[in-house]
């Protein structure tokens, strides 16, 4: 079985629930990592490059949450 294959299950709902749980965990890990990076002075382009997405995408996804958390954000 390759990494992209879902292990056999008697109930497809179990496999789908696992996918949802992994997505939520991945989002939580990303939120924490982005917040830590920004708190330590990383710029939006640095974070975007590390995540493999655009600066605009990372800003759109995280800026409001970071501002609400009191994180001082760098312009560039």
Beta strands, then each sheet from edge to edge (+ up, - down):
end
